[in-house]
Amino acid sequence: MTDVPDTKSPSPARPRIGFSTNIWDNPADIVGHLDFLADHFTDIEFEIAEEAQEVLFGATAQEYEKIVGGMRSVITERGLDVSVHAAWYGPHTDLCAADEAERTESVHFLRRAVHLAADLGVDRVTYHPGYTGRRPNTVLLDVLRSSLDRVRPLLDRTGVLLCMENMGADRPRYVVFSPEEHVTLCESTGTWMTLDIPHLATVHRPRGDFDEALATVAPYVRTAHIADIKGSDHTHIPIGAGDLPLWESLEKLGSYGFDGAAIVEEFARGYTPEDYLKAALSFRERWDAAGAMRGEG
């Protein structure tokens, strides 16, 4: 799709292009990898997954403090805006679980992500809702609200914003809420949203109501995830390798006032991390140049 901007129609806000640690599969050298990404981006999402999750969750109190201290130093010295992505894969990542013990452990994992964000001095945590278990969304919303209620006191103490990521098509086990259900959840729990634009596109572009869906959730978005896709295939590929109108989508999101981080996130087989990095840097260069030409950002 074209990414040539219309200089006659400036957006009132402009998202900032950033990058996730998950593109390199969340390496064990948490501090070193954060410092590496800081050579390229000031907006970075740290994901608790893979080797990084093993290191964090297996650390002693002293080891944890050393990791957090190192991350804080990089964040401060490099002037980073960092957010945290909670653990989302494997045991104890189902906030909608029908099994009470599993849901309790999942809430505990989410609390650990919030504690990490607070320890780092950052203010946003992204999380996944969990799995459907063949239950209707009305039931899932009630269960999820109950889970979030258990985290609310910690959010109030720390000031961390909890942001649910919208799920996409092609993965039937995952909970996919409608835009209106996302709004209801945000308003009833005092939480926010991480808008995964490719996920939204896989659900709503085939229906022809992508713009309407984006407009509905935009006021609740505090972080965005970006990548390219082909058609309605969920697979996140490097920007420019597919046919998602990403430029136009970010322009629309900006027109609703969003000027936060739009994080290149999620990788696919057949591409290297360097492919994602190169494409992201190229896109950001054009994006920032267009914003500077308009006097934005």
Backbone as CSV, one residue per row, in Angstrom:
resi,resn,N_x,N_y,N_z,CA_x,CA_y,CA_z,C_x,C_y,C_z
1,MET,0.840,-1.193,0.000,0.000,0.000,0.000,0.878,1.247,0.000
2,THR,0.371,2.330,-0.518,1.139,3.565,-0.561,1.357,4.118,0.833
3,ASP,2.526,4.713,1.058,2.751,5.395,2.318,3.144,6.844,2.072
4,VAL,2.710,7.394,0.966,2.966,8.794,0.659,1.939,9.640,1.390
5,PRO,2.370,10.547,2.278,1.414,11.299,3.075,0.720,12.391,2.292
6,ASP,-0.479,12.734,2.743,-1.218,13.868,2.214,-0.873,15.073,3.067
7,THR,-0.020,15.948,2.564,0.469,17.067,3.356,-0.597,18.118,3.593
8,LYS,-1.744,18.010,2.923,-2.805,18.986,3.114,-3.740,18.604,4.264
9,SER,-3.558,17.397,4.817,-4.465,16.935,5.870,-3.668,16.494,7.093
10,PRO,-3.104,17.431,7.847,-2.274,17.069,8.992,-3.079,16.407,10.098
11,SER,-2.457,15.449,10.778,-3.079,14.804,11.927,-2.769,15.612,13.176
12,PRO,-3.689,15.671,14.134,-3.430,16.422,15.357,-2.426,15.745,16.282
13,ALA,-2.178,14.472,16.088,-1.201,13.745,16.901,-0.508,12.731,16.011
14,ARG,0.651,12.244,16.477,1.416,11.326,15.633,2.041,10.236,16.489
15,PRO,1.647,8.983,16.291,2.270,7.886,17.037,3.771,7.824,16.790
16,ARG,4.493,7.286,17.766,5.940,7.141,17.680,6.277,5.674,17.409
17,ILE,7.163,5.433,16.466,7.497,4.064,16.074,8.539,3.484,17.023
18,GLY,8.229,2.311,17.590,9.137,1.648,18.507,9.290,0.170,18.172
19,PHE,9.874,-0.587,19.103,10.271,-1.966,18.804,10.153,-2.815,20.067
20,SER,9.850,-4.100,19.872,9.696,-5.030,20.991,10.901,-5.955,21.124
21,THR,11.172,-6.348,22.357,12.233,-7.329,22.585,11.858,-8.697,22.023
22,ASN,10.572,-8.917,21.723,10.186,-10.262,21.270,10.607,-10.550,19.834
23,ILE,11.012,-9.525,19.093,11.495,-9.773,17.725,12.758,-10.630,17.761
24,TRP,13.576,-10.445,18.791,14.766,-11.285,18.987,14.475,-12.422,19.966
25,ASP,13.204,-12.743,20.165,12.791,-13.880,20.994,13.181,-13.708,22.457
26,ASN,13.186,-12.459,22.927,13.374,-12.161,24.349,14.594,-12.864,24.944
27,PRO,15.797,-12.437,24.553,17.009,-13.122,24.999,17.242,-13.007,26.502
28,ALA,18.070,-13.918,27.002,18.351,-13.971,28.436,19.109,-12.740,28.919
29,ASP,19.914,-12.154,28.063,20.663,-10.944,28.431,19.719,-9.749,28.354
30,ILE,18.905,-9.606,29.367,17.840,-8.608,29.356,18.397,-7.200,29.235
31,VAL,19.360,-6.873,30.065,19.911,-5.514,30.067,20.675,-5.242,28.777
32,GLY,21.480,-6.202,28.346,22.259,-6.015,27.120,21.386,-5.831,25.901
33,HIS,20.287,-6.590,25.825,19.413,-6.469,24.658,18.652,-5.149,24.681
34,LEU,18.248,-4.706,25.858,17.596,-3.399,25.955,18.545,-2.302,25.491
35,ASP,19.800,-2.401,25.885,20.797,-1.414,25.467,21.018,-1.471,23.959
36,PHE,21.008,-2.679,23.388,21.150,-2.832,21.936,19.999,-2.152,21.201
37,LEU,18.765,-2.409,21.638,17.618,-1.793,20.967,17.617,-0.282,21.133
38,ALA,18.185,0.196,22.248,18.242,1.642,22.486,19.144,2.358,21.488
39,ASP,20.001,1.621,20.791,20.791,2.225,19.710,19.903,2.647,18.548
40,HIS,18.699,2.081,18.478,17.827,2.305,17.331,16.504,2.981,17.681
41,PHE,15.994,2.741,18.891,14.659,3.232,19.255,14.666,3.806,20.667
42,THR,13.801,4.791,20.886,13.582,5.281,22.249,12.310,4.691,22.849
43,ASP,11.427,4.155,22.015,10.202,3.504,22.487,10.369,1.992,22.355
44,ILE,10.395,1.301,23.488,10.684,-0.134,23.502,9.692,-0.841,24.424
45,GLU,9.213,-1.996,23.966,8.382,-2.842,24.817,9.204,-4.051,25.252
46,PHE,9.287,-4.244,26.562,9.975,-5.412,27.104,8.951,-6.497,27.388
47,GLU,9.131,-7.653,26.761,8.177,-8.749,26.908,8.721,-9.813,27.850
48,ILE,7.880,-10.221,28.794,8.239,-11.298,29.716,7.874,-12.617,29.045
49,ALA,8.832,-13.207,28.355,8.601,-14.458,27.633,9.947,-15.104,27.325
50,GLU,9.888,-16.360,26.875,11.071,-17.105,26.474,12.176,-17.018,27.536
51,GLU,13.421,-16.816,27.102,14.549,-16.832,28.034,14.459,-15.711,29.062
52,ALA,13.968,-14.555,28.638,13.850,-13.433,29.574,12.909,-13.776,30.727
53,GLN,11.834,-14.491,30.428,10.900,-14.895,31.479,11.567,-15.872,32.442
54,GLU,12.314,-16.823,31.907,13.000,-17.786,32.756,13.984,-17.086,33.686
55,VAL,14.700,-16.113,33.141,15.680,-15.388,33.953,14.986,-14.587,35.046
56,LEU,13.952,-13.851,34.680,13.252,-13.008,35.653,12.566,-13.828,36.734
57,PHE,11.787,-14.818,36.310,10.997,-15.584,37.266,11.849,-16.558,38.069
58,GLY,13.048,-16.851,37.586,13.938,-17.735,38.322,14.974,-17.011,39.151
59,ALA,14.951,-15.684,39.129,15.973,-14.896,39.811,15.747,-14.861,41.322
60,THR,16.836,-14.853,42.059,16.755,-14.560,43.487,16.447,-13.075,43.655
61,ALA,16.131,-12.674,44.872,15.844,-11.257,45.120,17.034,-10.387,44.729
62,GLN,18.233,-10.846,45.039,19.431,-10.078,44.706,19.635,-10.019,43.197
63,GLU,19.422,-11.142,42.516,19.569,-11.167,41.056,18.522,-10.285,40.382
64,TYR,17.299,-10.326,40.907,16.231,-9.488,40.358,16.592,-8.013,40.490
65,GLU,17.083,-7.613,41.652,17.452,-6.212,41.859,18.562,-5.788,40.903
66,LYS,19.482,-6.693,40.615,20.566,-6.368,39.686,20.028,-6.162,38.278
67,ILE,19.103,-7.032,37.852,18.499,-6.889,36.524,17.722,-5.586,36.430
68,VAL,16.887,-5.337,37.422,16.073,-4.119,37.412,16.962,-2.879,37.453
69,GLY,18.001,-2.913,38.272,18.916,-1.779,38.333,19.584,-1.509,37.000
70,GLY,19.982,-2.589,36.319,20.589,-2.428,35.001,19.624,-1.862,33.986
71,MET,18.391,-2.359,34.018,17.377,-1.846,33.091,17.065,-0.382,33.370
72,ARG,16.947,-0.032,34.638,16.668,1.363,34.992,17.782,2.284,34.511
73,SER,19.016,1.823,34.629,20.146,2.639,34.174,20.071,2.886,32.676
74,VAL,19.758,1.826,31.915,19.638,1.987,30.460,18.483,2.925,30.127
75,ILE,17.356,2.741,30.795,16.188,3.583,30.538,16.511,5.049,30.791
76,THR,17.192,5.318,31.903,17.514,6.700,32.264,18.582,7.285,31.353
77,GLU,19.663,6.544,31.171,20.793,7.064,30.402,20.474,7.222,28.921
78,ARG,19.605,6.359,28.398,19.291,6.416,26.972,17.991,7.172,26.695
79,GLY,17.330,7.644,27.731,16.105,8.418,27.555,14.978,7.621,26.931
80,LEU,14.756,6.405,27.428,13.785,5.500,26.819,12.386,5.670,27.397
81,ASP,11.393,5.371,26.567,10.020,5.170,27.015,9.748,3.675,26.880
82,VAL,9.689,2.981,27.997,9.567,1.524,28.007,8.211,1.125,28.576
83,SER,7.627,0.110,27.983,6.440,-0.527,28.547,6.751,-2.007,28.744
84,VAL,5.919,-2.677,29.522,6.113,-4.098,29.828,4.970,-4.898,29.228
85,HIS,5.305,-6.018,28.610,4.295,-6.965,28.132,4.321,-8.165,29.063
86,ALA,3.208,-8.418,29.730,3.138,-9.524,30.685,3.290,-10.870,29.990
87,ALA,3.675,-11.874,30.767,3.742,-13.244,30.246,2.400,-13.620,29.625
88,TRP,2.464,-14.283,28.471,1.217,-14.553,27.738,1.109,-15.985,27.236
89,TYR,2.191,-16.752,27.337,2.195,-18.096,26.753,2.552,-19.116,27.825
90,GLY,1.878,-20.250,27.798,2.186,-21.322,28.728,1.305,-21.268,29.968
91,PRO,1.675,-22.021,30.994,0.857,-22.073,32.209,0.710,-20.707,32.870
92,HIS,-0.407,-20.498,33.503,-0.665,-19.321,34.333,-0.720,-18.021,33.530
93,THR,-1.290,-18.121,32.338,-1.465,-16.922,31.505,-2.907,-16.819,31.013
94,ASP,-3.828,-17.380,31.777,-5.235,-17.398,31.365,-6.091,-16.706,32.423
95,LEU,-6.300,-15.410,32.234,-7.084,-14.629,33.187,-8.574,-14.921,33.085
96,CYS,-8.969,-15.660,32.055,-10.369,-16.069,31.880,-10.585,-17.534,32.236
97,ALA,-9.614,-18.152,32.867,-9.682,-19.589,33.137,-10.909,-19.955,33.964
98,ALA,-11.547,-21.064,33.579,-12.666,-21.581,34.372,-12.163,-22.215,35.665
99,ASP,-10.949,-22.746,35.619,-10.350,-23.356,36.800,-9.834,-22.261,37.733
100,GLU,-10.320,-22.228,38.945,-9.992,-21.147,39.876,-8.512,-21.121,40.228
101,ALA,-7.905,-22.283,40.393,-6.487,-22.330,40.745,-5.630,-21.752,39.620
102,GLU,-5.962,-22.117,38.377,-5.209,-21.589,37.235,-5.400,-20.081,37.115
103,ARG,-6.605,-19.616,37.355,-6.862,-18.179,37.246,-6.122,-17.412,38.347
104,THR,-6.072,-17.975,39.526,-5.343,-17.332,40.623,-3.865,-17.192,40.292
105,GLU,-3.276,-18.261,39.733,-1.867,-18.197,39.345,-1.658,-17.214,38.192
106,SER,-2.622,-17.127,37.292,-2.524,-16.188,36.176,-2.568,-14.747,36.672
107,VAL,-3.422,-14.489,37.650,-3.466,-13.157,38.265,-2.125,-12.851,38.931
108,HIS,-1.537,-13.853,39.562,-0.224,-13.676,40.202,0.829,-13.300,39.166
109,PHE,0.832,-13.955,38.012,1.777,-13.609,36.947,1.559,-12.174,36.475
110,LEU,0.310,-11.761,36.353,0.036,-10.392,35.926,0.533,-9.397,36.968
111,ARG,0.337,-9.708,38.236,0.849,-8.832,39.294,2.368,-8.693,39.205
112,ARG,3.045,-9.788,38.873,4.504,-9.722,38.757,4.918,-8.750,37.661
113,ALA,4.161,-8.725,36.568,4.455,-7.777,35.491,4.233,-6.342,35.954
114,VAL,3.168,-6.123,36.716,2.894,-4.778,37.231,3.988,-4.353,38.208
115,HIS,4.402,-5.264,39.072,5.501,-4.957,39.997,6.768,-4.594,39.227
116,LEU,7.075,-5.344,38.167,8.262,-5.040,37.371,8.161,-3.644,36.779
117,ALA,7.014,-3.314,36.198,6.842,-1.980,35.621,7.065,-0.904,36.679
118,ALA,6.482,-1.102,37.849,6.652,-0.121,38.922,8.113,-0.029,39.353
119,ASP,8.788,-1.171,39.447,10.197,-1.175,39.835,11.065,-0.466,38.802
120,LEU,10.657,-0.545,37.545,11.401,0.120,36.468,11.050,1.595,36.356
121,GLY,9.969,2.005,37.011,9.526,3.387,36.895,8.804,3.666,35.602
122,VAL,8.176,2.635,35.010,7.415,2.814,33.769,5.934,2.590,34.081
123,ASP,5.072,3.018,33.165,3.666,3.139,33.565,2.663,2.316,32.776
124,ARG,3.116,1.394,31.902,2.149,0.635,31.112,2.515,-0.847,31.081
125,VAL,1.487,-1.676,31.270,1.644,-3.126,31.146,0.585,-3.646,30.190
126,THR,1.023,-4.356,29.169,0.120,-5.018,28.222,-0.111,-6.457,28.672
127,TYR,-1.338,-6.940,28.517,-1.631,-8.326,28.872,-2.612,-8.922,27.873
128,HIS,-2.625,-10.245,27.792,-3.605,-10.982,27.000,-4.711,-11.478,27.928
129,PRO,-5.955,-11.528,27.444,-7.046,-11.963,28.324,-7.028,-13.449,28.644
130,GLY,-6.606,-14.276,27.691,-6.600,-15.715,27.924,-7.369,-16.467,26.856
131,TYR,-8.034,-17.550,27.258,-8.615,-18.488,26.303,-10.124,-18.628,26.507
132,THR,-10.805,-18.988,25.430,-12.268,-18.998,25.461,-12.840,-20.153,26.274
133,GLY,-12.220,-21.315,26.177,-12.800,-22.483,26.833,-14.212,-22.771,26.343
134,ARG,-14.480,-22.378,25.097,-15.791,-22.579,24.462,-16.924,-21.900,25.244
135,ARG,-16.629,-20.777,25.850,-17.642,-20.013,26.579,-17.949,-18.722,25.837
136,PRO,-19.150,-18.180,25.986,-19.507,-16.944,25.289,-18.784,-15.738,25.889
137,ASN,-18.686,-14.681,25.099,-17.974,-13.490,25.552,-18.598,-12.858,26.789
138,THR,-19.910,-12.982,26.940,-20.539,-12.411,28.131,-19.982,-13.041,29.400
139,VAL,-19.801,-14.347,29.375,-19.228,-15.051,30.525,-17.762,-14.680,30.697
140,LEU,-17.026,-14.645,29.586,-15.600,-14.336,29.638,-15.356,-12.939,30.192
141,LEU,-16.184,-11.982,29.817,-16.037,-10.621,30.338,-16.210,-10.589,31.848
142,ASP,-17.191,-11.306,32.352,-17.416,-11.333,33.796,-16.238,-11.965,34.531
143,VAL,-15.724,-13.058,33.982,-14.580,-13.725,34.612,-13.359,-12.816,34.575
144,LEU,-13.135,-12.165,33.441,-11.979,-11.285,33.306,-12.086,-10.097,34.263
145,ARG,-13.267,-9.540,34.390,-13.453,-8.435,35.343,-13.079,-8.874,36.760
146,SER,-13.493,-10.064,37.115,-13.168,-10.583,38.446,-11.660,-10.703,38.639
147,SER,-10.959,-11.150,37.597,-9.496,-11.247,37.670,-8.869,-9.868,37.830
148,LEU,-9.345,-8.909,37.056,-8.777,-7.563,37.112,-9.068,-6.887,38.447
149,ASP,-10.198,-7.213,39.054,-10.513,-6.657,40.374,-9.438,-7.019,41.395
150,ARG,-8.825,-8.179,41.225,-7.798,-8.622,42.163,-6.491,-7.845,41.984
151,VAL,-6.328,-7.245,40.819,-5.105,-6.488,40.535,-5.297,-5.003,40.836
152,ARG,-6.544,-4.555,40.936,-6.845,-3.136,41.084,-6.107,-2.467,42.237
153,PRO,-6.057,-3.053,43.455,-5.330,-2.371,44.537,-3.869,-2.093,44.191
154,LEU,-3.219,-3.034,43.501,-1.826,-2.837,43.102,-1.714,-1.727,42.061
155,LEU,-2.635,-1.683,41.129,-2.626,-0.616,40.126,-2.805,0.745,40.789
156,ASP,-3.688,0.812,41.761,-3.925,2.079,42.456,-2.686,2.532,43.220
157,ARG,-1.964,1.587,43.811,-0.760,1.945,44.584,0.381,2.382,43.688
158,THR,0.518,1.740,42.539,1.684,1.980,41.683,1.443,3.016,40.595
159,GLY,0.187,3.234,40.225,-0.104,4.140,39.116,0.131,3.530,37.749
160,VAL,0.393,2.224,37.702,0.612,1.545,36.422,-0.720,1.383,35.693
161,LEU,-0.703,1.621,34.383,-1.883,1.457,33.543,-1.882,0.058,32.943
162,LEU,-2.970,-0.660,33.121,-3.102,-2.020,32.602,-3.847,-1.970,31.276
163,CYS,-3.240,-2.553,30.232,-3.762,-2.421,28.868,-3.948,-3.797,28.240
164,MET,-5.195,-4.151,27.932,-5.447,-5.443,27.305,-5.223,-5.364,25.802
165,GLU,-4.473,-6.326,25.281,-4.257,-6.410,23.837,-5.429,-7.124,23.172
166,ASN,-5.918,-6.551,22.088,-6.968,-7.214,21.308,-6.377,-8.378,20.524
167,MET,-7.089,-9.476,20.507,-6.651,-10.658,19.778,-7.190,-10.631,18.350
168,GLY,-6.589,-11.455,17.481,-6.964,-11.444,16.074,-7.609,-12.736,15.612
169,ALA,-7.797,-12.837,14.322,-8.411,-14.016,13.716,-7.390,-15.159,13.623
170,ASP,-7.861,-16.322,13.209,-7.027,-17.498,12.915,-6.548,-18.260,14.145
171,ARG,-6.867,-17.783,15.348,-6.445,-18.504,16.551,-7.682,-18.687,17.435
172,PRO,-8.464,-19.719,17.170,-9.785,-19.850,17.798,-9.771,-20.051,19.303
173,ARG,-8.654,-20.438,19.877,-8.607,-20.618,21.332,-8.589,-19.282,22.073
174,TYR,-8.110,-18.243,21.403,-7.940,-16.953,22.066,-9.253,-16.178,22.124
175,VAL,-9.418,-15.420,23.192,-10.606,-14.586,23.352,-10.520,-13.398,22.399
176,VAL,-11.541,-13.226,21.575,-11.625,-12.065,20.683,-12.869,-11.276,21.072
177,PHE,-12.655,-10.120,21.674,-13.768,-9.260,22.046,-14.088,-8.290,20.918
178,SER,-15.328,-7.872,20.842,-15.720,-6.842,19.880,-15.200,-5.490,20.360
179,PRO,-15.119,-4.491,19.475,-14.720,-3.152,19.922,-15.583,-2.648,21.072
180,GLU,-16.873,-2.887,20.983,-17.782,-2.425,22.039,-17.509,-3.140,23.361
181,GLU,-17.149,-4.414,23.291,-16.818,-5.147,24.516,-15.518,-4.638,25.125
182,HIS,-14.561,-4.278,24.267,-13.330,-3.666,24.777,-13.648,-2.383,25.531
183,VAL,-14.493,-1.558,24.952,-14.864,-0.295,25.592,-15.549,-0.557,26.934
184,THR,-16.474,-1.494,26.945,-17.181,-1.835,28.182,-16.211,-2.286,29.264
185,LEU,-15.253,-3.134,28.882,-14.279,-3.617,29.858,-13.431,-2.470,30.393
186,CYS,-12.937,-1.622,29.498,-12.107,-0.493,29.924,-12.862,0.399,30.899
187,GLU,-14.094,0.721,30.561,-14.863,1.654,31.381,-15.289,1.043,32.715
188,SER,-15.538,-0.255,32.733,-16.013,-0.889,33.968,-14.885,-1.275,34.911
189,THR,-13.648,-1.305,34.421,-12.522,-1.722,35.259,-11.473,-0.634,35.437
190,GLY,-11.616,0.488,34.743,-10.612,1.540,34.830,-9.296,1.147,34.201
191,THR,-9.359,0.284,33.184,-8.154,-0.143,32.482,-8.173,0.391,31.056
192,TRP,-7.153,0.007,30.286,-6.951,0.591,28.965,-6.725,-0.502,27.936
193,MET,-6.226,-0.109,26.793,-6.098,-1.056,25.686,-4.752,-0.896,24.990
194,THR,-4.165,-2.010,24.619,-3.063,-2.034,23.660,-3.654,-2.473,22.334
195,LEU,-3.651,-1.577,21.372,-4.276,-1.860,20.080,-3.281,-2.531,19.153
196,ASP,-3.499,-3.809,18.870,-2.711,-4.502,17.856,-3.409,-4.278,16.522
197,ILE,-2.829,-3.400,15.703,-3.470,-3.025,14.439,-3.600,-4.215,13.497
198,PRO,-2.567,-5.063,13.339,-2.768,-6.253,12.498,-3.881,-7.160,13.016
199,HIS,-3.962,-7.357,14.330,-5.051,-8.176,14.880,-6.410,-7.579,14.535
200,LEU,-6.541,-6.274,14.731,-7.818,-5.621,14.421,-8.159,-5.792,12.947
201,ALA,-7.140,-5.695,12.106,-7.365,-5.803,10.663,-7.811,-7.201,10.259
202,THR,-7.259,-8.238,10.894,-7.646,-9.602,10.503,-9.114,-9.874,10.792
203,VAL,-9.654,-9.227,11.807,-11.058,-9.424,12.163,-11.972,-8.504,11.364
204,HIS,-11.581,-7.235,11.221,-12.538,-6.234,10.735,-12.360,-5.819,9.272
205,ARG,-11.189,-6.011,8.687,-11.086,-5.694,7.255,-11.970,-6.611,6.409
206,PRO,-12.009,-7.926,6.690,-12.920,-8.773,5.899,-14.386,-8.384,6.063
207,ARG,-14.733,-7.795,7.196,-16.118,-7.382,7.431,-16.425,-6.011,6.835
208,GLY,-15.372,-5.279,6.488,-15.572,-3.952,5.918,-15.823,-2.861,6.937
209,ASP,-15.539,-3.136,8.231,-15.799,-2.120,9.253,-14.549,-1.794,10.070
210,PHE,-13.377,-1.879,9.434,-12.121,-1.611,10.136,-12.074,-0.181,10.664
211,ASP,-12.422,0.796,9.832,-12.363,2.194,10.263,-13.283,2.442,11.450
212,GLU,-14.464,1.850,11.422,-15.409,2.021,12.522,-14.875,1.381,13.804
213,ALA,-14.274,0.200,13.667,-13.707,-0.477,14.833,-12.577,0.352,15.438
214,LEU,-11.719,0.895,14.581,-10.610,1.724,15.052,-11.127,2.956,15.786
215,ALA,-12.139,3.592,15.218,-12.709,4.788,15.844,-13.304,4.473,17.212
216,THR,-13.898,3.299,17.354,-14.543,2.925,18.615,-13.534,2.761,19.742
217,VAL,-12.413,2.098,19.462,-11.461,1.794,20.535,-10.401,2.869,20.732
218,ALA,-10.211,3.752,19.758,-9.106,4.713,19.788,-8.998,5.503,21.088
219,PRO,-10.091,5.985,21.681,-9.944,6.781,22.908,-9.357,6.017,24.095
220,TYR,-9.316,4.701,24.009,-8.869,3.878,25.134,-7.463,3.311,24.922
221,VAL,-6.842,3.652,23.802,-5.545,3.076,23.440,-4.417,3.834,24.132
222,ARG,-3.530,3.091,24.789,-2.357,3.686,25.415,-1.054,3.166,24.819
223,THR,-1.108,2.076,24.100,0.033,1.534,23.361,-0.527,0.861,22.120
224,ALA,0.264,0.847,21.048,-0.150,0.144,19.830,0.920,-0.861,19.434
225,HIS,0.491,-1.930,18.775,1.394,-2.898,18.159,1.215,-2.812,16.653
226,ILE,2.328,-2.870,15.929,2.259,-2.768,14.475,3.134,-3.830,13.819
227,ALA,2.789,-4.141,12.590,3.533,-5.043,11.710,2.784,-5.009,10.392
228,ASP,3.200,-5.819,9.457,2.444,-5.978,8.218,1.784,-7.350,8.236
229,ILE,0.774,-7.524,7.398,0.131,-8.820,7.205,-0.251,-8.941,5.736
230,LYS,-0.581,-10.156,5.334,-1.094,-10.384,3.983,-2.558,-10.781,4.079
231,GLY,-3.424,-9.959,3.511,-4.850,-10.240,3.576,-5.339,-10.261,5.004
232,SER,-6.036,-11.332,5.371,-6.536,-11.461,6.739,-5.757,-12.512,7.528
233,ASP,-4.581,-12.890,7.015,-3.720,-13.842,7.712,-3.108,-13.156,8.929
234,HIS,-3.224,-13.793,10.084,-2.753,-13.208,11.336,-1.244,-13.003,11.378
235,THR,-0.473,-13.744,10.592,0.979,-13.751,10.702,1.560,-12.354,10.542
236,HIS,2.316,-11.901,11.553,2.939,-10.574,11.538,4.264,-10.663,10.775
237,ILE,4.381,-9.899,9.728,5.577,-9.912,8.886,6.174,-8.507,8.843
238,PRO,7.422,-8.364,8.350,8.048,-7.038,8.340,7.226,-6.011,7.567
239,ILE,7.273,-4.780,8.038,6.533,-3.699,7.395,6.974,-3.576,5.938
240,GLY,6.007,-3.541,5.047,6.288,-3.451,3.622,6.226,-4.776,2.906
241,ALA,6.171,-5.879,3.667,6.131,-7.207,3.050,4.712,-7.686,2.786
242,GLY,3.713,-6.946,3.251,2.322,-7.347,3.070,1.491,-6.260,2.427
243,ASP,0.197,-6.278,2.719,-0.706,-5.313,2.084,-1.574,-4.560,3.091
244,LEU,-1.170,-4.555,4.363,-1.903,-3.789,5.366,-1.658,-2.296,5.157
245,PRO,-2.695,-1.472,5.107,-2.500,-0.016,4.977,-2.071,0.583,6.318
246,LEU,-0.858,0.246,6.744,-0.396,0.628,8.073,-0.257,2.133,8.219
247,TRP,0.310,2.783,7.203,0.484,4.234,7.266,-0.859,4.915,7.503
248,GLU,-1.833,4.551,6.706,-3.158,5.161,6.834,-3.787,4.832,8.188
249,SER,-3.561,3.617,8.682,-4.120,3.229,9.980,-3.519,4.056,11.109
250,LEU,-2.210,4.280,11.051,-1.571,5.108,12.070,-2.015,6.560,11.967
251,GLU,-2.206,7.034,10.742,-2.728,8.395,10.562,-4.103,8.520,11.214
252,LYS,-4.949,7.524,11.002,-6.288,7.556,11.601,-6.200,7.519,13.120
253,LEU,-5.338,6.651,13.639,-5.181,6.566,15.084,-4.697,7.902,15.644
254,GLY,-3.765,8.531,14.938,-3.300,9.845,15.353,-4.385,10.898,15.298
255,SER,-5.277,10.780,14.328,-6.352,11.764,14.198,-7.303,11.722,15.386
256,TYR,-7.307,10.601,16.115,-8.127,10.488,17.323,-7.358,10.884,18.580
257,GLY,-6.136,11.379,18.389,-5.378,11.923,19.507,-4.272,11.046,20.045
258,PHE,-4.042,9.872,19.454,-3.016,8.977,19.984,-1.640,9.405,19.500
259,ASP,-0.747,9.710,20.448,0.626,10.072,20.102,1.625,9.212,20.866
260,GLY,1.190,8.035,21.296,2.050,7.138,22.053,2.863,6.212,21.171
261,ALA,3.407,5.170,21.798,4.298,4.240,21.107,3.520,3.253,20.251
262,ALA,3.962,3.105,19.015,3.457,2.079,18.099,4.604,1.089,17.901
263,ILE,4.506,-0.047,18.556,5.619,-0.980,18.704,5.585,-2.067,17.633
264,VAL,6.677,-2.197,16.886,6.821,-3.328,15.965,6.978,-4.578,16.820
265,GLU,6.066,-5.530,16.642,5.961,-6.622,17.608,5.470,-7.891,16.925
266,GLU,5.988,-8.999,17.371,5.661,-10.354,16.908,6.401,-10.674,15.605
267,PHE,6.963,-11.866,15.545,7.757,-12.268,14.386,7.204,-13.551,13.786
268,ALA,7.674,-13.869,12.593,7.191,-15.059,11.888,8.369,-15.815,11.294
269,ARG,8.202,-17.108,11.159,9.218,-17.924,10.505,9.365,-17.485,9.060
270,GLY,10.580,-17.600,8.572,10.859,-17.180,7.207,11.481,-15.805,7.132
271,TYR,11.511,-15.113,8.269,12.126,-13.786,8.340,13.098,-13.766,9.514
272,THR,14.101,-12.916,9.418,15.063,-12.766,10.502,14.724,-11.528,11.330
273,PRO,15.227,-11.465,12.568,15.039,-10.234,13.341,15.563,-9.008,12.607
274,GLU,16.662,-9.205,11.892,17.228,-8.082,11.136,16.272,-7.590,10.059
275,ASP,15.477,-8.503,9.483,14.474,-8.094,8.492,13.465,-7.135,9.120
276,TYR,13.009,-7.475,10.323,12.039,-6.615,11.016,12.666,-5.278,11.394
277,LEU,13.910,-5.335,11.861,14.590,-4.107,12.272,14.796,-3.170,11.086
278,LYS,15.303,-3.701,9.993,15.551,-2.879,8.810,14.261,-2.252,8.299
279,ALA,13.194,-3.044,8.235,11.916,-2.526,7.745,11.355,-1.470,8.687
280,ALA,11.495,-1.698,9.992,10.982,-0.737,10.975,11.729,0.584,10.898
281,LEU,13.042,0.522,10.768,13.831,1.749,10.688,13.513,2.530,9.424
282,SER,13.334,1.817,8.317,12.985,2.481,7.060,11.623,3.158,7.159
283,PHE,10.655,2.440,7.728,9.315,3.007,7.880,9.351,4.215,8.807
284,ARG,10.070,4.098,9.917,10.125,5.214,10.865,10.778,6.442,10.241
285,GLU,11.808,6.230,9.436,12.468,7.366,8.790,11.483,8.147,7.924
286,ARG,10.689,7.424,7.139,9.704,8.091,6.291,8.596,8.715,7.126
287,TRP,8.170,7.985,8.158,7.094,8.458,9.036,7.498,9.747,9.756
288,ASP,8.701,9.747,10.324,9.170,10.927,11.049,9.413,12.099,10.110
289,ALA,9.923,11.802,8.912,10.156,12.877,7.943,8.847,13.536,7.548
290,ALA,7.810,12.734,7.350,6.501,13.294,7.002,5.953,14.129,8.149
291,GLY,6.158,13.651,9.383,5.699,14.414,10.533,6.431,15.724,10.680
292,ALA,7.750,15.700,10.444,8.529,16.933,10.538,8.095,17.934,9.477
293,MET,7.776,17.439,8.295,7.340,18.314,7.210,6.036,19.016,7.572
294,ARG,5.208,18.309,8.351,3.924,18.887,8.760,4.024,19.676,10.059
295,GLY,5.180,19.610,10.699,5.323,20.277,11.978,4.725,19.508,13.121
296,GLU,4.627,18.166,12.982,4.048,17.311,14.016,5.145,16.604,14.784
297,GLY,4.735,16.040,15.919,5.653,15.211,16.675,6.583,16.034,17.546
